């Protein structure tokens, strides 16, 4: 008897549970999609009528067994990559994705060049002052020494 | 006490020019991008449907609810699909242009009554003039979604093969019609 009751309870609760799972999935999917009407809001937040329509559309696609990728592809086919908050990696977006690393590499290169330049200048200075090239002493020390020699 | 500064040796430095020209160049590039960005409308999202077949649809006609129009019915002719609604404020702005266009009889314009009650749409056309060869009813906006509509009014140029060739987002302007849409229509009609 109890078992039967539990089974009945389970059956009653299962669809609600499935709904929760679907809701959570849709929520996370919709926060990655842009509303085209209010462009800085996600599909999940937006109250624009089109956003409501698209949420319905997304829900129906999900209920018909489409994967998140399918749903994203469905929206991209209609509205373009703009609906994705995370742009896909493809030739047009290479600069967007890899540009920062390029800048970082450029900065590093400039930094290294400057360091080498400074080293060379110091060695040159040592040479001018008649010091061994290996002396990495402060210029001021070298200058003091020269003044003392005077 | 006065110390005469020892003249520091200044080795020839090829980096000196780069030192100011490189940051300046980077700055100039950033300024150029931002400057161009000033004049672009972020609300105009390029449609991925350009040069793709128009989505299939089958919708009832606004004036003859018993009949349907499908995308196949329009094959073989160049036509415009104008998305409008009685609740759409900026549709009133472009409407006189559409009325003029229909009088010139250059290209058939099909109206897509987007998310509108048929009676409201009919009343709107009755009071503002009906420039459409016919209007079809997209009550729930499904076909609008297939066409990637996100801001009414929108106008699509569709060629004889049913390929979308151009999309105007927002109200038509005399400038857009004369410089872009009508020349494109004539070119497509010749081919």
Interface residues (C-beta under 8 A of the other chain):
Chain A: X36 X37 X39 X49 X50 X53 X54 X57 X76 X77 X78 X79 X80 X81 X82 X110 X113 X114 X117 X120 X121 X124 X125 X128 X139 X143 X146 X147
Chain B: X3 X6 X8 X9 X11 X13 X15 X22 X42 X43 X45 X46 X47 X48 X49 X115 X140 X141 X142 X145 X146 X147 X148 X150 X151
